[in-house]
């Protein structure tokens, strides 16, 4: 493959950094070994495309452990390339991706670089004018997994809004979407909007985070229809539907390809009495509850690094093991309907369910015994309208 000389020099630098970085071993978080021969090159890898845009400017990086180039963190790479980084903004789970889901992450200092890290999770979801007073450009590089309730999309929204309001250019370094081979789920209704879903899109939308940023801007979804100065650095050699194994786990409870692929269907269980395996070694690859009938498979959630307070902690949960199945290419509702039917506890649904599903009628349809086909039929008009909107912002076909 022919690449520019600057890129070749940068790759050489990466390996020099990588061979010397004993105190910063990203391999601990690796879920797939990075392959040099891989044809898919995320936006961050295209240094020849964006280095000239950021050199000589005071920049803030919005990133986490997924902000990497062949195993070297983007921050380390940019500092070695003499880019002036003044601060880092971190999403849910923190800059190094260690915090449990929902855990409040405090502002801190990165031990390796000494850079200030400002959390964009909890009460402080949007950079303030004070946060940005010494920033001339924002660089966003976070791996998304293609599901509406994954909160990195909401972080993107608020960063775009802050960038527009403070007249600061924003560059999004695009990355592939590992769930881009189908579009499914109810479109978010306005009354269910929250940090796990801000926009009128289905659960699975089949867009990269760069394309999604273009859609946020183009559809004027920011407050006061703000229009940020947005640049997207595309992924090379990529198209939607390609299989993509993430080089680094995107969050503590998505440890491998199987969990990433099952996540869009299983996350709806977070709004019920069913555990998705948080507090085990296989989150989002199993489901179960003490209130389901005993079966041949069970697990016992216990506190771990990814889940300090797992649902049904210390209790035997009966359910299904999905670790070896072929993941569905749809929102697979059968598991939800089956567990609702067999559930022996007092309350199956909790108040979080509507925010996750985005559909205020879904609980009612399940309680009425509607079939999967009947439920999905109610989604179709919304999906067709969304596909028309989506088509305007695609970079990859």
N, C-alpha and C positions, 0 to 999 in steps of 0.2 A: 504494500500500500504506500502510495506517495504522500508524504506530509511535508509541511514546510520546515525549514531549518530551525526556526524558533521552537517548534514543537519537539523536534528531535533533541535539541539542547535541553529543553525542559525535562523531557523523559530521563535523560542522563542525570540531570540534577536530582530527580526524584529518587533514583536508585542510590545515589550518594547519600541523600538524606535517610533513606530507608535503611541502609546498611549501618548507619551510625546511631539510630534512634532507639537505643535499648530501653530508655525510660518512657517511650511512647509506643507501645506495641499494640497496634490495632488488630492484630491477628486474634486477640482474645475475643473480639466481638465479631469475627468473620463467620458468615454462614455459608459462603461459597468462596473458594480460592479465586482471587482475581487472575484473569488469563490475559497475558500480553497479546495473544493472537486474536482476542475477541475483536470482532468487527464493529460492535456497538461502542461508540465513544461518547459518553455524556458531555454536556456542555462545559463542565468544569475542566475537562481534558483539553478543550480548545483554547489554550492560552494565547495562541497567535491571533485569536478572534477578539479577545477582550482585554488583554494586557495593556494595550495602548489607551483603552478607555478609562482605566483605573490608575495607571501610573501618574504620579504627581498630585494625586488627590487624597484627601483624608477619608478613608472609607470605613463603613461599619459592615460586618459580615453577619448575616442571619444564617446560622448553621447549627449542626450537631455532629454526631459521630458519623453520619452518612456523607458528610461533606468531605469526600476524599478523592484522591487521584492515584489509582494503582496502589492503594494501601497507605499513602501519605496524606495526612490531613491537609485540606485546602489552606488552612491558616498557616501551617508550617511552610507550605510551598510558596505562598504569597510573600511571607516575610523574607524568605531566602531570595526571592526575586525583587526585594527592596520595595515592596508595596507598603505604604503607610496605613496600617490598620489601627484605628483608634479605639474600637470596642467591638464586642460580639453580642448579638442578641440570640437568645436560646429559646426554643419552643418547649412544649410539654416534654417531660423526661429529661430535660436539661441538656447542656452542651455536650456531655460525654454519653448521654443516652442511658443513664443508670436509674433514674427515678421511676418509681411505680406510677401506674396510671392514676391520674387525679391528684398525685402528691404535689404539694406546693413546693416550688423550687425557688430558693432565695438567690439574690444577686451575689456574685462572688468574683474571685480573681482566678484566671486560669494559671495553674501552678507552673506549667511549662513555659508559657510565653509572657506571663505577667499582665495579660490583657484583661480589662474589666469585662465581666459577663453580666448582662442584664437579662433577667428572666422575662419572657413574654407569656407567662402562664400564671393562672391565679387571678388576682385582682388587676394585675398590670399586663393586660393583653396587647396593648397598643403603645408603640414608642411615643413618648411625649416630646414636646418642643424642647424641653431641657435635655432629654436624652440625645437629641439630634443637633444640638447647637454647634457642636464641633465636627459635624459630619457633612461631607460634600457629595458623597455617593454611597448608595446601599447596594451590597452584593448579596443576593439570596441564593442559597444552595442547600436544599433539603430534599431527601428522597421521599416521595409520596408513594402510596400503595394503591391508589385508585378507588378508594371508598369514601363516600361523602362524610362519614362520621369520623374519619381520621383527622385529628385537629390541626395538622400542619396546614391544611387549606385555610382554616380560619386565621392562623397566624399570618399566612400570605395576605389575606384580605386586609388585616389591620396594618400590616407593614406598607401595603400599597396605599392605603388611606393616609397614613402618616407621611409617606413620601410625597404624595400629592399636595397635602396641606402645607408642607414645609418646603415645597419646590426643590426637592432633592431627587435627582435621577435614580432610577432603580434598574438594576440588571438582574435578571433571573437566569441562572445557569441550569438549563433543562436536564432532566434525567428521565429514563424510560419508565413507563407505567407497567408493572407486572400483571395488572388486571385490565388490559386494554383490548381484550378479544371479544367482549360482549358489553351490552348496555342493558341494565335491568333495574327493577325496583320502582317504588312510588316516587314521584317528584315531590320534593319538600314543599309542604304547605306553609304559608306565612305564619300561621298561629303556632307552629312547632319550631320556629327558628331558635337556635341556640349556638353555643360554641362548637357543638358537634353537628352543625348543619346550618349555614348562613344563607345558602343560595337555593333557588328553585331548580335543582338538578336531581336526577335519580340517585339511588345508592351507588350504583356502578355507572360511571359516565364515560369511560374509555378515552380519556384525554391525559396528556402529560401535564405536569404542574406549570410548564411554560405556556402551553395552550390554554390552560385554565386561567392563568393570569391575564392572557389576552381577552378571554371571555368576560372576566370580572370588569375589566376596563371598558370593553366594547359594549357590554350590556348596561353599563352605568350603574353597577350594583354597589358602588361605594357611597358613603354618606355625601349628600349634596351633589351626587353624580360626578364626584371628583375624578379628574383625568391625570393620572401620574405619567411622568416621562419614563416610559417602559421600554426596555430592550430585552429580548430573549435570545440567548445563545443556544442554538438548537443542538440536539443529539445528532451525531453523524451515523449514517448507515443503519437507520432505524425506521421501522414502520409499525403501525398498530397491529397487534396480534402476534408479534414476535415473542418467543419465550425469552424471558430475561430473569436470570437468577441474581438477586441482589448481592453485591460483594460484602455488605455489612448489614447486620440486622437493623431494621429501621426503628424499632422500639423494643423494650425488654421482653414483651410477650408475643412478638412475632419472630421467632428464632430461626425459621427456615422457610423454604419455598412453599412447602405444604401449608404452613400456617398462614402465609400471605395470601394464598389462593382460597383458603377456606374462610378467611376473615370476613369478607362481605356478607356471607350467609350466617355465620355463627355469631357475629357481633349483636344481632338482634336479641340473642339470649341474655345479653347484659341488662335488658329491660324486663327480665323475668326472674323466677326463682331457680333457674338452671345455671350451673357453673360451666364455663368454657375451658376449664382446666388451668385457670390462673392459680399459682401456688403449686404447680407440678412442673416436670421437665418437658411437658408437651402442651403448652397453652395453645388454644385455638386449633387443636387437632383432636379434641375429645369434647364430649359434653355429658353432663350427668347431674344428679341431685339425690339427696337422701329421700326425697319425696317422690321418686320414681320407683316402680316395682323392681325388685332385685333381678339382676340379669347376669350374664356370664362375664361382664366387664364392669370394673369399678375402679375408683381412684380416691385418694384422700388429699385434699388441698392442705398445704402447710405454708407458712410464711417463707418467702424467698426474696432474692434481690428484685425480681420483677413485680412482686405483689406482697406487700407487707401485711395486708389484711384481706386475704382471699375469701371469697364467698364460700360458705360451708366449711370454714377452717376446722380441721381435725375430724371431720365427719366423712363416712364412707358414702361416696356418690355413685349411683348406678346409672349407666347410660350406654354410650357408644364410643368406640375407638375408631377414629377416622384417619389414622396416621398412614394407612396403606391404600386408601381408596384413590381413585382418580377424581380430583376436585371437579365439582360441577361448573359448567360455563353458564350459570344463571344464579339468581338469588333462589336458593333451594329451600322452599318453604315446608317441605314434607317433615323435616326434623322438628320444626316449630309446631306444626299441627299435631304430630304424633305425641310430643311431650305434653302439650296442653291436654290432649285426650287422656293420657295416662297419669297425669299429675295427681298426687294424693295429698298435697299440702293445702293450706287455707287460701293463699293468694298466689296466683301464678304471675300476673303482670304487676309491674311497679310503675311509678310515675315517670321513669326514664324512658319507657318504651316508645311513647309517641315522638319524643325528640329524636330517638334513633331511627325509627321507621319513617318519620316525616308525614305519616298518613293517619289522621285521626279516626278513620273508619276501619283500620286494619284489625284492631282488637274486637270491634263489634262483629266483623265478618268471621273471625276465628271462633268467637263464642257462638255464633249462629250456625257453625258447622259448614261454612262455605268451603268448596273444594279449592285446590291450588289454581285450577283453570279459571274458576269464577273470580277469585281474588285478583289474579293477574290481568284478567280482562278489564278491570277497573283502572289499571295503570296505563293502558295502551295509548289513550289520547295524549296524556302527559308525556309519555316517552316519544311519541311521534313529533310533538311540538319541540321537545328538547333536542332531538336529532337535527332539526332544521336550524336551531340556534347554534348547536355544536359545530355544524359544518362550516360556519363562517370563520372559525378560529383555528382550524386544523393546520398544523405545520407538516404532519406526517400522514400519509394516506394508508 
